[in-house]
Amino acid sequence: MNSSRAFVQLWTLAVVASVAAFILHLAMRGKTVALGYELGRARSEQARLREVKRVLEVEGASYRTPERVEIVARTLLGMEAPTPDRIIQMSDRPDAPPSDGSVAASAADEMPP
């Protein structure tokens, strides 16, 4: 009688352990499926953001073209091309440094020994 009682206890323990393992397996499987869906959503969001980045880069490049800058300057800002009398060459300015490199030579002459 003692051995049949021990058998029932061991059998019950084995059934409980099997049920617990099965429940744990189902929980982990559910978590795996949920993570798979979350990963899929994250990847689709990543693909969407990459496409948005690509579109914005193309749009940004179009804004940097000289034609686009001129259109914005003329239409939105009301600017116009300068007349020839408003254009000043840098070499014509009296306070402009000489362009032959003599500035570096004169600066070296002024240095204390």
C-alpha positions as a Markdown table, in Angstrom:
| # | Residue | x | y | z |
|---|---|---|---|---|
| 1 | Met | 0.0 | 0.0 | 0.0 |
| 2 | Asn | 2.9 | 2.3 | 0.7 |
| 3 | Ser | 4.4 | 1.7 | -2.7 |
| 4 | Ser | 1.0 | 2.4 | -4.5 |
| 5 | Arg | 0.7 | 5.7 | -2.6 |
| 6 | Ala | 4.3 | 6.7 | -3.6 |
| 7 | Phe | 3.4 | 5.7 | -7.2 |
| 8 | Val | 0.3 | 8.0 | -7.2 |
| 9 | Gln | 2.3 | 10.9 | -5.7 |
| 10 | Leu | 5.1 | 10.5 | -8.3 |
| 11 | Trp | 2.5 | 10.1 | -11.1 |
| 12 | Thr | 0.7 | 13.3 | -9.9 |
| 13 | Leu | 4.0 | 15.1 | -9.7 |
| 14 | Ala | 4.9 | 14.0 | -13.2 |
| 15 | Val | 1.5 | 15.1 | -14.6 |
| 16 | Val | 1.8 | 18.5 | -12.8 |
| 17 | Ala | 5.3 | 18.9 | -14.2 |
| 18 | Ser | 4.2 | 18.0 | -17.7 |
| 19 | Val | 1.3 | 20.4 | -17.5 |
| 20 | Ala | 3.5 | 23.2 | -16.2 |
| 21 | Ala | 6.1 | 22.5 | -19.0 |
| 22 | Phe | 3.3 | 22.6 | -21.6 |
| 23 | Ile | 1.9 | 25.9 | -20.2 |
| 24 | Leu | 5.4 | 27.4 | -20.2 |
| 25 | His | 5.9 | 26.2 | -23.8 |
| 26 | Leu | 2.6 | 27.8 | -24.9 |
| 27 | Ala | 3.5 | 31.0 | -23.1 |
| 28 | Met | 6.9 | 31.2 | -24.7 |
| 29 | Arg | 5.4 | 30.3 | -28.1 |
| 30 | Gly | 2.9 | 33.2 | -27.7 |
| 31 | Lys | 5.7 | 35.5 | -26.7 |
| 32 | Thr | 7.7 | 34.4 | -29.8 |
| 33 | Val | 4.7 | 35.1 | -32.1 |
| 34 | Ala | 4.1 | 38.5 | -30.5 |
| 35 | Leu | 7.8 | 39.4 | -30.9 |
| 36 | Gly | 7.7 | 38.3 | -34.5 |
| 37 | Tyr | 4.7 | 40.6 | -35.2 |
| 38 | Glu | 6.5 | 43.5 | -33.4 |
| 39 | Leu | 9.6 | 42.8 | -35.4 |
| 40 | Gly | 7.6 | 42.9 | -38.6 |
| 41 | Arg | 6.0 | 46.2 | -37.7 |
| 42 | Ala | 9.4 | 47.7 | -36.8 |
| 43 | Arg | 10.9 | 46.5 | -40.1 |
| 44 | Ser | 8.0 | 48.0 | -42.1 |
| 45 | Glu | 8.4 | 51.3 | -40.1 |
| 46 | Gln | 12.2 | 51.2 | -40.9 |
| 47 | Ala | 11.5 | 50.7 | -44.6 |
| 48 | Arg | 9.0 | 53.6 | -44.5 |
| 49 | Leu | 11.5 | 55.9 | -42.7 |
| 50 | Arg | 14.2 | 55.0 | -45.2 |
| 51 | Glu | 11.9 | 55.9 | -48.1 |
| 52 | Val | 11.0 | 59.2 | -46.3 |
| 53 | Lys | 14.7 | 59.9 | -45.9 |
| 54 | Arg | 15.4 | 59.2 | -49.6 |
| 55 | Val | 12.5 | 61.5 | -50.6 |
| 56 | Leu | 13.7 | 64.3 | -48.3 |
| 57 | Glu | 17.3 | 64.0 | -49.6 |
| 58 | Val | 16.1 | 64.3 | -53.2 |
| 59 | Glu | 13.9 | 67.3 | -52.2 |
| 60 | Gly | 16.8 | 68.9 | -50.3 |
| 61 | Ala | 19.1 | 68.4 | -53.3 |
| 62 | Ser | 16.5 | 70.2 | -55.5 |
| 63 | Tyr | 16.4 | 73.1 | -53.1 |
| 64 | Arg | 20.2 | 73.6 | -53.5 |
| 65 | Thr | 20.2 | 74.0 | -57.2 |
| 66 | Pro | 21.0 | 77.5 | -58.5 |
| 67 | Glu | 17.8 | 77.6 | -60.5 |
| 68 | Arg | 15.7 | 76.9 | -57.4 |
| 69 | Val | 17.6 | 79.5 | -55.4 |
| 70 | Glu | 17.0 | 82.1 | -58.1 |
| 71 | Ile | 13.3 | 81.3 | -58.3 |
| 72 | Val | 12.9 | 81.7 | -54.5 |
| 73 | Ala | 15.0 | 84.9 | -54.5 |
| 74 | Arg | 12.9 | 86.4 | -57.3 |
| 75 | Thr | 9.4 | 85.3 | -56.3 |
| 76 | Leu | 9.3 | 84.9 | -52.5 |
| 77 | Leu | 12.0 | 87.5 | -51.6 |
| 78 | Gly | 11.4 | 90.0 | -54.4 |
| 79 | Met | 15.1 | 90.1 | -55.3 |
| 80 | Glu | 16.4 | 91.1 | -58.7 |
| 81 | Ala | 19.8 | 90.9 | -60.4 |
| 82 | Pro | 22.1 | 93.8 | -59.5 |
| 83 | Thr | 22.7 | 96.5 | -62.0 |
| 84 | Pro | 26.3 | 96.8 | -63.3 |
| 85 | Asp | 26.9 | 100.0 | -61.3 |
| 86 | Arg | 26.1 | 98.0 | -58.0 |
| 87 | Ile | 28.7 | 95.3 | -58.7 |
| 88 | Ile | 32.1 | 96.0 | -57.0 |
| 89 | Gln | 35.1 | 93.9 | -57.9 |
| 90 | Met | 37.2 | 92.9 | -54.8 |
| 91 | Ser | 40.4 | 94.2 | -56.5 |
| 92 | Asp | 38.8 | 97.6 | -57.0 |
| 93 | Arg | 38.2 | 98.2 | -53.3 |
| 94 | Pro | 40.8 | 100.5 | -51.7 |
| 95 | Asp | 40.8 | 98.5 | -48.4 |
| 96 | Ala | 41.1 | 95.2 | -50.2 |
| 97 | Pro | 44.3 | 93.3 | -49.6 |
| 98 | Pro | 46.6 | 92.7 | -52.6 |
| 99 | Ser | 46.0 | 89.4 | -54.2 |
| 100 | Asp | 49.7 | 88.7 | -55.2 |
| 101 | Gly | 50.6 | 87.2 | -51.8 |
| 102 | Ser | 52.5 | 90.3 | -50.6 |
| 103 | Val | 50.3 | 90.3 | -47.4 |
| 104 | Ala | 52.1 | 87.2 | -46.1 |
| 105 | Ala | 55.5 | 88.8 | -46.9 |
| 106 | Ser | 54.7 | 92.1 | -45.2 |
| 107 | Ala | 53.3 | 90.2 | -42.2 |
| 108 | Ala | 56.5 | 88.3 | -41.9 |
| 109 | Asp | 58.5 | 91.5 | -42.0 |
| 110 | Glu | 56.5 | 93.0 | -39.1 |
| 111 | Met | 57.2 | 90.0 | -36.7 |
| 112 | Pro | 59.7 | 90.8 | -33.9 |
| 113 | Pro | 62.9 | 88.7 | -33.9 |
